[in-house]
Amino acid sequence: MVKTHFGIKDLENLSNVKAHTIRIWEKRYNLLEPDRTDTNIRKYDLDNLKKLLNITYLYNAGHKISKLASLDSTQIQQLIRENITDLDSEYMLNVFKSAMFEFDGKLFDNTLEKMLEKKSLREVFSEVFVPLLNEMGILWHSGTLDPSHEHFISEKIKHSIIQQTNFLEKSNKKNISKNYVLYLPFEEVHEIGLLFANYELLASGFNTIYLGPNIPQESLTNILQTKSEVVFITFFTVRPEHDKLENYLIDFENNMCSKAPCELWILGRRAEKSTKHFKNIKFFNDLQMFTNQIEKLSED
């Protein structure tokens, strides 16, 4: 069943306001109007959640909670419009959360369109999408997030990156000496970072071959049979498993790079896990490190 009501711990996770503080605001200022179960446990609907997210934004902007509690929804929205400067990332993050919980694709699309009028996709990705995805991971483990919410927002982000990638000029290719091959290892399906890496490479004029998720290592040999000067790019998020990571890297170095000159660039949570030195394998601790490398190569 899709989650439409939330406990106070869910509200704490989503707003980053302590449950104790929410209770005080509720008791002292009648800020929220929860339903109660037969055992007197508070349950909050989506309207309560959206109100709390808006109030939290304004409270963090310096407004007193006593004043905010006296405002109706129209007045709150007006105050938000007055406080937003240059499409404030914190507020936009809350808007995307609302779109996620209401499965509101139009709200997501309209908000992103407004942001892209003033910001680059790189800025939107780093300032809003990365924090949102990180928060989703926390919410998933806490039980606040339903799988349907996670899949909805993830697919919207993926499709947005694909759309922006399609907008790039096809004639933008200026760095075609190397082939950048983007893939995820077998049983790895977390594709958003890989899609964004593909966008960054194409935006800088590089040639890419996008294979996507769930690619066995041995399948990559087909690339080496037809392409030269290959740089493989991948994300290790949940695969390979910890006890198989070292063997994956050794196999790649010995089996792939011995067949033809190639490199492997690794991003993702597991990019820091190996301390062994590999001649043809490079680790990137974050996307910023990766984009810095792309910019440097683009200038050469």
NORGI-V711808 format. One line per field, one symbol per residue. ss: DSSP state (a for helix, b for strand, c for the rest). A space follows every 50 residues. Layout:
# NORGI-V711808
ss: ???
This chain:
# NORGI-V711808
ss: cccccbcaaaaaaaacccaaaaaaaaaaacccccbbcccccbbbcaaaaa aaaaaaaaaaccccaaaaccccaaaaaaaaaaacccccaaaaaaaaaaaa aaccaaaaaaaaaaaaaaccaaaaaaaaaaaaaaaaaaaaaaccccaaaa aaaaaaaaaaaaaaaaaccaaaccbbbbbbbbbbbccccccaaaaaaaaa aaaccbbbbbbbbbbcaaaaaaaaaacccbbbbbbccccccaaaaaaaaa aaaaaacccccbbbbbbcaaaaccccccccbbbcccaaaaaaaaaaaaac
